Structures are given as C-alpha cells and as structure tokens.
Amino acid sequence: MNRRNFIKVVGVGGTSLVVSGFISNCGDTSKADAALEAWDIKKMSMRYTDPRLQILSYAILAPSAHNKQPWKIELGKGLEMRLFVDRERLLPMTDPLHRQIYLSQGTFLESLNLASSSLGYLATIQLFPDGIDDVSSTGTHPVALIRFDKASIENDPLFHQLAIRATNRLPYDASAVSEQERLALSACTDTKEFFLNFVHSELENKKLSNMMIEAMRIETFLDRTHEETVKMIRFNDEEVVAFRDGFGYANLGVKGISRFFAEKFAGRSKAMTASFREKTMEMTSTIAGSAGTFGILFSNGNERPDQVAAGRVFARIFLTATQLGLALQPMSQILQEYDELSAIRKQFNELVNSGKRAPQMLFRLGRANTVPHTARRRVDDLIKA
C-alpha cells in the first residue's frame, strides 16, 4: 500500500490534519499537560490568597474567538480590577471591527460573575467607565471596572459547568436537538434585547450549511485570513506548551499513531499549501453537514455594550448546553465583517430573516464524543505590569 492510500488529510474549523485511514486512535501520554493545568480549577484557585486571582482562575476558562484569550487585567485598590482588551491578541484579518473580541470580553465577564458569586462575592460590573475606544484604539481604555464585595449569594448552577465546558469540533450525531432542550437554551436570553433562533429543518439546514461552507472557502483561500487562522493552530505539544492558546490535534480527538502521522505530514510548513486548504474544506463540509441543529444569537443593538452583553448571553448558552450534555461549536465565519464576505453574509441575513437584529453568534449543536480542553494561559499572564 502506498503512502497516499495509507493516510488521508482532514480539516476541522479552518485546520487540516493528517490522520491514519485505518489505524484507530490509541492512548498516549500528552506532553502538553502543563498548558491544561488551568482546568484543574480547585488546585489552581488555591494557589492564590487574593480572592480576585481566585476568581480569575475560573474566568480564564471562558471561550474566546480562536481561543485568543484577549484579556488583560489591571488590579486596583482594595478588591477592584479593570478589564482591558489585550491589543496583542486581536484578529485584524478575520475580525477587523473587533466584534468577536468584544464578545470574548463578555464571555469572560459572565464566567467571572459566576465564579464571584460562588466564592462569596458580589461582582459589580461597570462597562466602559472611561468611554468606548474606536476601532483603531481598541484596548486603550478599560472594557469594565469590576468591584468585589463580600456577600452571601445563591449559587448559579451554571458555575459547575465552567470547568467541564469544551468546544467540540468533531462530527455530530445528525439528530435534531429536542424542543425541551431548545427551550432551556432560549431561557438564557433576555427577550427584550436578545433572541435565539434555531435552524433544524432538513431544508434550512442544507441551505445554511452550504453558506457556511462557502464562507469558510472564502476565508481558507484568502491568504491573509487563512494565515491568521493558521497562526492559532498548535501543530505539536511543544507549540501547545509554548503558546498556551489556540487549538491543536488533541482538541480534535486525534491520538496515538494517528496523531504521529498528523504531526509528521501536516505541520506548519504545509499549512499554506493548496492541498492543505482543500482538505480543510472537505472536513468543513462533513462537519457542517453533521449537525441537526444550528443556533443563531441575535441582539437588537450592535454597539460595543451590546456585543459585550451578547458575549455574556452566549457564555450562558454554552454552559447550559454543557449542562444538557450537548456538544457545541461556534461556526461564525459567515458573520465576519471583512469585505470579501459581504455577498454571502447578505444571503445569510436574508435566509434567517435577521431584519434589524444583529446576528452575533452562529453555532452548531448536537451530540458527539468528548474532546479534551484547549490550553489556557496562566492567570499571572493576564495581569498588567
């Protein structure tokens, strides 16, 4: 058997992997455990005596675009802190208006709020205390001023999902999410400001998945956007430990001999090749077509406070999905605001009848095998000097 028949290249969510065509995954000991230590949350939070750092140990587990973790913290007097966008962690090619970065500030704040109340503190969050930055100055002024006060607060059950939640990029069981599950997810939204729509009919799913595939094709074959995504792929354990962000083979369930071939034949040097991109599209088609349900989170407004608030809502949706035993993966390429996507984005808005509402998140829902967590930076790495 020649090498071409022995291996196949697959891609997930903008990544491409070489995986053995016939060898099943077998267990292996990861060298990347140090980059996953944040998920051992009780152990990590006990490292600190400052309650703000204990709370941050949970908040850092929040989801973010490309797992950029674009957060910077300035510790203030007493029990205050200020949250900033980390200007070194923007996505200027795929997120030129920084909307996804501000959504990621919201997921962080909601995770922080859940942790705060569970640890016995009331978090008072004031958004944009010094005003809102324009696009060119994003990260100059704080997104939020947060003050913690000791208080007795009822635990939110979603707190217990913080250390369990994981973005699942595997193919899903194609069965639709149940009505009861959809109602539970919809309960996360404030109906006055946010609306959660589900696409789960076979015809609408097909139309939407085709649009998502086309949006991914545009991103994958446009050098500047594809290169930005490739920078967040971790092609081996050494990269996982060095960067402690992005996503790698383990997050896709690739293990053992399959992983060996992935690292050997689909490394960083191959990532800009045509074959790498084509195989990415093949697996994107498989993934988009595997979901029986898509969710779309809309907001009435689309200013910075609306985007941060949408991130908070999405965090609760994700944690609720985790609580329900559902797999979830954001697939929001079609919502990105760079010029080359304008035509397909217009078609999407017409399909989902968005009207004056702003679509903030597009994600697939279903059931799948579990995957490991993505890497996380150290809490100390977030603190401004």
C-alpha positions in Angstrom: 0.0 0.0 0.0 1.4 3.4 -0.9 1.5 6.4 1.4 -1.3 8.2 -0.4 -3.7 5.3 0.3 -2.3 4.9 3.8 -3.2 8.4 5.1 -5.9 10.9 4.5 -5.9 14.6 5.2 -8.8 16.0 7.1 -9.5 19.5 8.4 -11.7 20.9 11.1 -12.8 24.5 11.7 -10.1 26.0 9.5 -7.4 23.4 10.4 -6.1 20.5 8.5 -4.8 17.2 9.9 -3.3 14.1 8.5 -4.9 11.1 10.1 -4.3 7.4 9.6 -7.0 6.0 7.4 -7.3 2.7 9.2 -5.5 2.8 12.5 -7.8 3.5 15.4 -6.8 6.1 18.0 -4.9 4.7 20.8 -4.0 6.3 24.2 -0.9 8.4 24.6 0.6 10.5 27.3 0.4 14.1 26.4 3.4 16.3 26.9 1.1 19.3 27.0 -0.4 18.8 30.5 1.3 22.0 31.8 -0.8 24.0 29.3 -4.0 22.3 30.6 -3.4 22.9 34.3 -6.0 25.7 34.4 -8.8 23.1 34.1 -7.8 21.6 37.5 -9.6 24.6 38.9 -9.7 23.8 42.6 -5.9 23.2 42.6 -5.3 26.4 40.6 -7.5 28.7 42.6 -5.9 27.5 45.9 -2.6 29.0 44.7 -3.8 32.4 45.5 -4.9 34.2 48.6 -6.2 37.3 46.8 -9.9 36.5 46.0 -9.6 38.4 42.7 -7.0 36.0 41.5 -9.0 33.0 42.7 -12.0 34.4 40.6 -9.7 35.0 37.6 -8.7 31.3 37.8 -12.3 30.5 36.8 -12.8 33.4 34.4 -9.8 32.4 32.2 -11.7 29.2 31.3 -14.1 31.3 29.2 -14.4 30.7 25.5 -12.9 33.2 23.1 -12.5 33.7 19.3 -9.8 31.3 18.1 -9.0 30.7 21.8 -7.1 34.0 21.7 -7.8 34.8 25.4 -7.7 38.5 24.6 -7.9 39.7 28.2 -5.7 42.0 30.2 -6.3 42.8 33.9 -5.2 45.8 35.9 -5.5 45.2 39.7 -6.7 48.3 41.5 -7.1 49.2 45.2 -8.9 47.0 47.6 -11.0 44.5 45.7 -11.2 46.3 42.4 -9.9 45.4 38.9 -10.2 46.7 35.4 -10.6 44.5 32.3 -8.9 45.6 29.1 -8.8 44.1 25.6 -5.3 42.8 25.1 -4.1 44.7 22.0 -1.6 42.0 21.2 -4.4 39.4 20.8 -6.6 40.9 18.1 -7.7 39.2 14.9 -7.4 42.1 12.4 -7.9 40.0 9.3 -11.0 37.9 10.2 -12.4 40.3 12.8 -11.4 43.8 11.5 -14.1 45.6 13.6 -13.1 43.6 16.7 -16.7 42.5 17.3 -15.7 38.9 18.2 -13.0 40.3 20.5 -15.7 42.2 22.4 -17.9 39.2 22.5 -15.0 37.4 24.1 -14.9 40.1 26.8 -18.5 39.3 27.6 -17.8 35.5 27.9 -15.0 36.4 30.3 -17.2 38.7 32.4 -20.0 36.2 32.7 -17.6 33.5 33.8 -16.1 35.9 36.3 -19.5 36.8 37.6 -20.5 33.1 38.1 -17.2 32.4 39.9 -17.5 35.5 42.0 -20.9 34.7 43.4 -19.9 31.0 44.0 -16.9 32.2 46.0 -19.0 34.5 48.1 -18.6 37.9 46.4 -20.9 40.2 44.6 -19.3 41.5 41.4 -20.4 45.0 40.4 -19.5 45.4 36.7 -19.4 48.9 35.2 -18.9 48.8 31.4 -16.6 51.3 29.7 -16.1 53.6 32.7 -13.7 55.8 30.7 -15.6 55.7 27.4 -15.5 53.4 24.4 -12.5 53.1 22.1 -12.8 53.4 18.4 -11.6 50.5 16.2 -8.1 52.0 15.8 -7.6 52.4 19.6 -9.2 49.2 20.8 -7.6 48.2 24.1 -6.6 51.7 25.3 -9.4 52.2 27.8 -11.0 49.5 30.0 -13.9 47.4 28.9 -15.1 47.2 32.5 -14.4 48.3 36.1 -15.2 45.5 38.5 -15.6 45.7 42.2 -16.0 42.7 44.5 -17.9 42.9 47.8 -18.2 40.1 50.3 -21.8 38.9 50.2 -24.0 35.8 50.6 -25.3 35.0 47.1 -27.2 31.9 45.9 -25.1 29.7 43.7 -25.8 29.7 40.0 -25.8 26.0 38.9 -24.0 27.0 35.7 -20.9 27.7 37.8 -20.3 24.0 38.0 -20.1 23.8 34.2 -17.2 26.2 33.9 -14.5 23.5 34.2 -16.4 21.0 32.1 -17.3 23.1 29.0 -15.3 22.4 25.9 -15.6 23.4 22.2 -16.4 20.2 20.3 -15.1 20.2 16.7 -15.9 16.6 15.9 -18.8 15.5 13.6 -22.1 15.4 15.5 -24.9 13.0 15.6 -27.3 14.4 13.0 -30.4 14.2 15.1 -32.0 17.5 16.0 -31.9 19.0 19.5 -35.2 18.4 21.3 -37.8 21.1 21.9 -37.2 20.8 25.6 -33.5 21.4 25.1 -34.1 24.3 22.8 -36.4 25.9 25.4 -33.8 25.6 28.0 -31.2 27.3 25.8 -33.7 30.0 24.8 -34.2 30.8 28.5 -30.7 32.1 28.6 -31.7 35.2 26.5 -33.3 38.4 27.6 -36.2 38.5 25.1 -36.2 42.3 25.1 -32.6 42.6 23.9 -31.6 39.2 22.6 -33.2 36.4 20.5 -32.0 32.9 20.0 -33.2 31.2 16.7 -32.8 27.6 15.9 -32.4 26.1 12.4 -33.3 22.4 12.5 -35.4 21.5 9.4 -33.6 19.4 6.8 -34.1 22.0 4.0 -33.0 25.0 6.1 -30.0 23.1 7.5 -28.8 22.3 4.0 -29.1 25.9 2.8 -27.3 27.2 5.9 -24.6 24.6 5.9 -23.9 25.4 2.2 -23.5 29.1 3.1 -21.2 28.3 6.0 -19.1 26.1 3.7 -18.8 28.9 1.2 -17.8 31.4 3.9 -15.1 29.0 5.1 -13.9 28.6 1.5 -13.5 32.3 1.1 -11.6 32.5 4.4 -9.4 29.5 3.6 -8.4 30.5 0.1 -7.8 34.2 1.0 -4.2 34.2 2.2 -4.4 36.9 4.8 -7.4 35.4 6.6 -6.1 31.8 6.3 -2.7 32.8 7.6 -4.3 34.4 10.7 -6.1 31.2 11.5 -3.1 29.0 10.9 -1.2 31.1 13.4 -3.6 29.8 16.1 -3.1 26.1 15.2 -0.8 24.2 17.5 0.8 21.5 15.4 2.6 19.7 18.3 2.8 19.6 22.1 5.8 21.9 22.1 3.7 24.6 20.5 0.8 23.9 22.9 3.1 24.5 25.9 4.9 27.4 24.4 1.8 29.4 23.4 -1.0 28.1 25.7 -3.7 29.3 23.4 -5.2 28.4 20.1 -6.1 24.7 19.4 -4.4 21.6 18.3 -4.8 17.9 17.5 -5.9 16.8 20.9 -8.9 19.1 20.8 -10.0 17.2 17.7 -9.7 13.8 19.3 -6.6 12.8 17.3 -4.4 10.4 19.4 -1.8 7.7 19.2 -0.4 6.7 15.8 -3.0 8.9 14.1 -1.5 11.9 15.8 2.0 10.8 14.9 1.2 11.0 11.2 -0.7 14.2 11.7 2.3 15.9 13.2 4.7 14.3 10.6 2.8 15.2 7.4 0.6 18.2 8.2 2.9 20.6 10.1 3.1 24.4 9.9 5.2 24.3 6.7 2.3 22.7 4.9 -0.4 24.9 6.2 -0.5 27.4 3.3 -0.5 24.7 0.5 -3.4 24.2 -1.8 -3.8 20.6 -0.7 -4.0 21.6 3.0 -6.7 24.1 2.1 -8.7 21.7 0.0 -8.7 19.0 2.7 -9.8 21.7 5.2 -12.8 22.3 3.0 -13.6 18.6 2.8 -13.8 18.2 6.5 -15.6 21.5 6.9 -18.3 20.1 4.6 -18.5 17.0 6.8 -18.8 18.9 10.0 -21.3 21.5 8.8 -23.5 18.7 7.4 -23.4 16.6 10.5 -25.3 18.9 12.8 -29.1 18.5 13.1 -29.4 21.9 14.8 -27.8 25.3 14.4 -28.3 28.2 16.8 -28.1 31.9 16.0 -27.9 34.5 18.7 -29.3 37.9 17.7 -29.1 41.3 19.5 -31.3 44.3 19.0 -28.3 46.6 19.0 -24.7 46.2 17.8 -22.7 48.8 19.7 -19.9 47.8 22.0 -22.1 47.3 25.1 -24.5 45.2 23.1 -21.6 43.0 21.9 -20.2 42.5 25.4 -23.7 41.7 26.6 -24.1 39.2 23.8 -20.9 37.5 24.9 -22.3 37.2 28.4 -25.5 35.6 27.0 -23.6 33.3 24.7 -21.5 32.1 27.7 -24.7 31.1 29.5 -26.0 29.3 26.3 -22.7 27.4 26.1 -22.7 26.4 29.7 -26.4 25.4 29.5 -25.6 23.2 26.5 -22.9 21.6 28.6 -25.3 21.0 31.4 -27.7 19.4 29.0 -25.0 17.1 27.6 -24.9 18.8 24.2 -21.9 19.4 22.1 -21.4 23.0 20.8 -19.0 24.6 18.3 -19.1 28.3 17.2 -19.0 28.5 13.4 -19.3 32.2 12.8 -17.1 32.7 9.8 -20.2 33.9 7.8 -20.7 36.7 10.3 -17.3 38.2 9.9 -17.1 41.7 8.6 -14.3 41.8 6.0 -15.3 42.8 2.5 -14.9 39.5 0.7 -17.7 38.0 2.8 -20.3 40.8 2.1 -22.2 38.9 -0.6 -22.6 35.6 1.3 -23.3 37.5 4.5 -26.2 39.3 2.8 -27.6 35.9 1.6 -27.3 34.6 5.2 -29.2 37.6 6.6 -32.0 37.0 4.1 -32.2 33.3 4.9 -32.5 33.8 8.6 -34.6 37.0 8.3 -32.5 38.9 10.6 -34.2 42.2 9.8 -32.9 45.0 12.1 -31.4 42.5 14.6 -27.7 41.9 14.5 -26.5 38.2 14.4 -23.8 37.9 16.9 -23.1 34.1 17.1 -23.7 31.2 14.8 -23.0 27.7 16.3 -23.9 24.1 15.7 -25.4 21.9 18.4 -25.7 18.1 18.8 -24.1 15.1 20.4 -20.6 13.8 19.9 -17.8 12.1 21.6 -16.0 14.2 24.2 -12.8 16.1 23.4 -10.0 17.4 25.7 -9.9 21.1 26.7 -7.9 23.7 24.9 -4.8 25.2 26.5 -5.0 28.2 28.8 -2.5 30.8 29.8 -1.6 31.4 33.4 -3.6 33.9 35.4 -0.4 35.9 36.1 0.0 36.3 32.3 -3.2 38.4 32.3 -2.1 40.9 34.9 -0.8 44.2 33.6 2.6 45.1 35.0 
